[in-house]
Amino acid sequence: MYILISIVFIAELIIALNLILWILKADKKVRYYNSCVDAFNPLAQTALQYARCKVSEFNKSFGCVFEFVKKKKEQIIFKTVFMIAIYAILIVFKIKMNKASKIYKLISVMRDLTLELAV
């Protein structure tokens, strides 16, 4: 009876020692990984700051692209309205004044000149 109790007690001691050894090995590994994380932390912070700078620069440039597209849209609308008005005037002059080709040529030269300056 005492032998059985002593065998169970020794078995529990062996299991407890194995658990303690596993816990110590795990603790060493955790300490090692913790030191790796501590060493990597400044690098990660530098990389994050660099990424923040790049994202803010991209955001600014993206805003500039939107402004550029908006300006070009306004220019295209202005040119289209201007061209429609000039062609309407040219058609009116051509229909009403068949003999006034000098005026027609003058207006077409003015149209070409304004297109050259608008670009």
Rosetta blueprint (number, residue, H / E / L):
1 M L
2 Y H
3 I H
4 L H
5 I H
6 S H
7 I H
8 V H
9 F H
10 I H
11 A H
12 E H
13 L H
14 I H
15 I H
16 A H
17 L H
18 N H
19 L H
20 I H
21 L H
22 W H
23 I H
24 L H
25 K H
26 A H
27 D H
28 K H
29 K H
30 V H
31 R H
32 Y H
33 Y H
34 N H
35 S H
36 C H
37 V H
38 D H
39 A H
40 F H
41 N H
42 P H
43 L H
44 A H
45 Q H
46 T H
47 A H
48 L H
49 Q H
50 Y H
51 A H
52 R H
53 C H
54 K H
55 V H
56 S H
57 E H
58 F H
59 N H
60 K H
61 S H
62 F H
63 G H
64 C H
65 V H
66 F H
67 E H
68 F H
69 V H
70 K H
71 K H
72 K H
73 K H
74 E H
75 Q H
76 I H
77 I H
78 F H
79 K H
80 T H
81 V H
82 F H
83 M H
84 I H
85 A H
86 I H
87 Y H
88 A H
89 I H
90 L H
91 I H
92 V H
93 F H
94 K H
95 I H
96 K H
97 M L
98 N L
99 K L
100 A L
101 S H
102 K H
103 I H
104 Y H
105 K H
106 L H
107 I H
108 S H
109 V H
110 M H
111 R H
112 D H
113 L H
114 T H
115 L H
116 E H
117 L H
118 A H
119 V L
